Amino acid sequence: MRIEIKDIIAPHFWNTFKSKKTNQIYEGGRNSTKTSMIAIKTVFNCLANDNCSAVALRSHKTELRNSVFKEIKRACKRLGLIENIDYKATVSPMEIKFNNDNTIYFAGGDDYEAVKGMIDENKLIKIVWFEELTGFKDEDTIDQIKATFTRGNNDWFMAMYSYNPPKNKYDWVNQWKQSKIGDKDYLISHTDYRSVPEEWIGLKAIEEAEKLKKNDEKRYNWIWLGEIIGLEGLIYNPDLLQYVDEKYLQDNKVKILYLDFSIDSGHQTSATAVNCYGYGTDGYWYLLDIYYYSPNEKPNKKAPSELSKDIFNFELLMTKKWSAVTDKETIDSAEGALRNQYFKDYGRRLHPVDKGVNKEQLIEYSQDFLANKKFRIIRNNNTSIFTKEFINYKWLQGSIEKGKPIPDKTEQEFKAEKYFNSYTNDYAYTYCDHTIDSFQYWIKDNLQKLGLKQ
């Protein structure tokens, strides 16, 4: 059966598919099908040319099997190839070898030297594909990798780069791409889902895009259209918060089905915040209440044993008040002292969530959750600290311009108003981002339950 390339790639790639320009940048929004096109293009060239092998890269080798390796196999199928007849695929070593002896190798940017040693010196590497370019460290890293595989080529060589643009215009990838505009050795393609056949994307994905466009157009422009929207001072959009009074639940006969708790544990100056969430029969998540203890500017600070007792009593009050069971108790995995104390005192294991090293990823998860508009805050004095920290959650000055935005962790003083928490029976004199960190840990620990991950 004859396969027509135009039938298996989106129309916006028809004019560039056969290009052999040395550097080809494919950026765009979600579901623009750039990754599947590059995989098809790589396989197509390995089949159509003699002595033409390729290397597909991710920033880390652990990411290969479920991304570029799977995508190349999918491309083989779309081109009508049959595994073990037209090609052989192995995972140790990870490679796909065609009957004409051309091979596609797979490497992590953290281990490409090992792959270089596996490649037959008589084979030319004609294609290098950097998938998810934003995961690589910097321009020097990709230049070094590219230089490793270009040797021996006299006629043509292609380095292809695919990624969704970071929102920050100062990110190295955006700066690098901007510097290549007008360079005759670079093809630059920007695409999005709107010119992809609907049946390829699916109605659910299109509905998700349209919902985000309605709820948060700025994030829609970035995620789905691949636009660089820039980073401003505020991290969250305050308009995405929804407030109701406790009476609203009673009037609308909303029952809380179960509870979640998330803990950001403080130390000498930073607060301990315990957020209580409830899932309602109306399909909304509610921030029901907050335990908040700030040791800042207090001569006598609570020990882990005291915090453990406070947290247990707070959770007990919540389960009684809402007549609901607890589904999950989340805490930062780096906080071992309070976790151990809580288990010692009550025999209950707080679930540690690995917040990772990428704060932006935690923020992205929480922004996606808020954009669904399925989160409401019960308006009371205890939860007012969440609002205070939310609307003042900002990027650290200067970090955006350096391409590595980080939140400002400076404790801010309350001015005229005072914050009093009824569960600690105490005032806080400063605030920062403690309820927000707690919120982000909860979301990271419950991605599937919150509809953020399949």
Long-range contacts (C-beta under 8 A, 24 or more apart in sequence): 1-80, 3-78, 3-79, 3-80, 5-40, 5-44, 8-40, 8-78, 8-79, 9-33, 9-36, 9-37, 9-40, 10-37, 10-191, 10-195, 10-196, 10-197, 10-200, 11-195, 12-189, 12-191, 12-195, 12-196, 13-37, 13-189, 13-191, 16-187, 16-189, 17-41, 19-187, 20-156, 20-158, 21-158, 21-185, 21-186, 21-187, 22-156, 22-157, 22-158, 22-159, 22-185, 22-186, 23-158, 23-159, 23-161, 23-180, 23-183, 23-185, 23-186, 23-187, 24-158, 24-159, 24-160, 24-161, 24-186, 24-187, 24-189, 25-161, 25-177, 25-180, 25-186, 25-187, 25-188, 25-189, 26-160, 26-161, 26-162, 26-163, 26-189, 26-191, 27-161, 27-162, 27-163, 27-164, 27-165, 27-177, 27-188, 27-189, 27-190, 27-191, 27-226, 28-164, 28-189, 28-190, 28-191, 28-192, 28-226, 29-164, 29-191, 29-192, 29-193, 29-222, 29-223, 29-224, 29-225, 29-226, 29-227, 30-164, 30-193, 30-209, 30-223, 30-224, 30-226, 31-192, 31-193, 31-196, 31-201, 31-205, 31-209, 31-224, 32-191, 32-192, 32-193, 32-196, 32-226, 33-191, 33-196, 33-200, 34-162, 34-189, 34-191, 35-71, 35-131, 35-162, 36-71, 36-74, 36-75, 36-78, 38-129, 38-131, 38-160, 38-162, 39-68, 39-71, 39-72, 39-74, 39-75, 40-75, 40-78, 40-79, 41-160, 42-72, 42-75, 42-104, 42-127, 42-129, 42-160, 43-72, 43-75, 43-76, 43-79, 43-81, 43-104, 44-79, 45-126, 45-127, 45-158, 46-98, 46-100, 46-102, 46-103, 46-104, 46-127, 47-79, 47-98, 47-100, 47-102, 49-102, 49-126, 50-100, 51-102, 51-123, 51-124, 51-126, 52-102, 52-124, 52-126, 52-127, 53-102, 53-103, 53-104, 53-105, 53-119, 53-123, 53-124, 53-125, 53-126, 53-127, 54-102, 54-103, 54-104, 54-105, 54-125, 54-126, 54-127, 54-128, 54-129, 55-104, 55-105, 55-106, 55-107, 55-112, 55-115, 55-119, 55-125, 55-127, 55-128, 55-129, 55-149, 56-104, 56-105, 56-106, 56-107, 56-129, 56-131, 57-106, 57-107, 57-108, 57-109, 57-112, 57-128, 57-129, 57-130, 57-131, 57-145, 58-108, 58-109, 58-131, 58-132, 58-135, 59-108, 59-109, 59-110, 59-132, 59-135, 59-136, 59-137, 60-108, 60-109, 60-110, 60-135, 61-106, 61-107, 61-108, 61-110, 61-111, 62-108, 63-108, 63-132, 63-135, 64-94, 64-106, 64-107, 64-108, 65-91, 65-94, 67-131, 67-132, 68-106, 68-129, 68-131, 69-94, 69-96, 69-106, 71-131, 72-96, 72-104, 93-118, 109-135, 109-136, 109-137, 109-141, 109-142, 109-145, 112-145, 112-148, 113-148, 116-148, 116-149, 124-152, 124-153, 125-149, 125-150, 125-153, 125-157, 126-153, 126-156, 126-157, 126-158, 127-157, 127-158, 127-159, 127-160, 128-158, 128-159, 128-160, 129-159, 129-160, 129-162, 130-159, 130-160, 130-161, 130-162, 131-162, 132-162, 132-163, 133-161, 133-162, 133-163, 133-173, 134-163, 134-164, 134-166, 134-171, 134-173, 138-172, 139-172, 139-176, 164-223, 164-226, 165-222, 165-226, 165-227, 165-228, 166-228, 167-222, 167-228, 167-229, 167-230, 167-231, 168-228, 168-230, 168-231, 168-400, 168-403, 168-405, 169-228, 169-230, 170-400, 170-401, 170-402, 170-403, 171-403, 172-403, 174-228, 175-403, 190-226, 191-226, 192-224, 192-225, 192-226, 193-224, 194-225, 211-372, 212-371, 215-240, 215-371, 215-372, 215-373, 216-240, 216-367, 216-370, 216-371, 219-367, 219-368, 219-371, 231-395, 231-400, 231-405, 233-394, 233-395, 234-391, 234-393, 234-394, 235-363, 235-393, 235-394, 235-395, 235-407, 236-366, 236-367, 236-370, 236-390, 236-391, 236-393, 237-370, 238-390, 238-391, 240-370, 240-371, 240-373, 241-370, 241-375, 241-377, 241-387, 241-390, 242-373, 242-375, 242-376, 242-377, 243-376, 243-377, 243-378, 243-379, 244-286, 244-376, 244-377, 244-378, 244-379, 245-378, 245-379, 246-378, 246-379, 246-380, 249-280, 249-286, 249-378, 252-282, 253-281, 254-280, 254-281, 254-282, 254-284, 255-280, 255-281, 256-280, 256-286, 256-288, 256-322, 256-323, 256-324, 257-281, 257-324, 258-324, 258-325, 258-326, 258-327, 259-288, 259-315, 259-318, 259-319, 259-322, 259-324, 259-325, 259-326, 259-327, 260-326, 260-327, 260-328, 260-329, 260-330, 260-442, 260-446, 261-311, 261-315, 261-318, 261-326, 261-328, 261-329, 261-330, 262-329, 262-330, 262-331, 262-438, 262-439, 262-441, 262-442, 262-445, 263-311, 263-329, 263-330, 263-331, 263-332, 263-335, 263-338, 263-350, 263-438, 263-441, 264-332, 264-434, 264-435, 264-437, 264-438, 264-441, 265-307, 265-331, 265-332, 265-335, 265-337, 265-338, 266-293, 266-294, 266-295, 266-434, 267-295, 268-295, 268-301, 269-295, 269-296, 269-411, 270-294, 270-295, 270-296, 270-411, 270-432, 270-434, 271-295, 271-296, 271-428, 271-431, 271-432, 271-434, 272-302, 272-307, 272-338, 272-434, 273-385, 273-434, 273-435, 273-437, 273-438, 274-311, 274-314, 274-315, 274-438, 275-386, 275-435, 275-438, 275-439, 275-442, 276-314, 276-315, 276-318, 277-442, 278-322, 278-324, 283-374, 284-374, 284-375, 284-376, 285-374, 285-375, 285-376, 285-450, 286-375, 286-376, 286-377, 286-378, 287-375, 287-376, 287-377, 287-378, 287-383, 287-386, 287-439, 288-318, 288-322, 288-378, 288-383, 289-314, 289-318, 289-378, 289-380, 289-382, 289-383, 289-423, 290-382, 290-383, 290-385, 290-386, 290-421, 290-423, 290-435, 291-382, 291-421, 291-423, 291-424, 292-382, 292-385, 292-419, 292-421, 292-423, 292-424, 292-428, 292-434, 292-435, 293-421, 293-424, 293-426, 293-428, 294-426, 294-428, 294-429, 294-430, 294-431, 296-411, 296-428, 296-429, 296-430, 297-429, 297-430, 304-337, 304-338, 304-341, 305-341, 305-345, 307-338, 307-341, 308-338, 308-341, 308-342, 308-345, 308-346, 309-345, 310-423, 310-424, 311-342, 312-342, 312-345, 312-346, 312-348, 313-423, 314-423, 317-423, 328-445, 328-446, 330-441, 330-442, 330-445, 330-446, 331-441, 332-437, 332-441, 351-445, 353-441, 353-444, 353-445, 354-444, 355-440, 355-441, 355-444, 359-406, 359-407, 360-405, 362-440, 362-441, 362-443, 362-444, 363-407, 363-440, 365-440, 365-443, 365-444, 365-447, 365-452, 366-439, 366-440, 366-443, 368-452, 369-443, 369-450, 369-452, 372-451, 374-451, 381-419, 381-420, 381-421, 381-422, 382-421, 382-422, 382-423, 384-419, 385-419, 385-421, 385-428, 385-431, 385-435, 386-435, 386-436, 386-439, 388-419, 388-431, 389-431, 389-432, 389-433, 389-434, 389-435, 389-436, 390-435, 390-436, 392-431, 393-433, 393-436, 407-433, 409-433
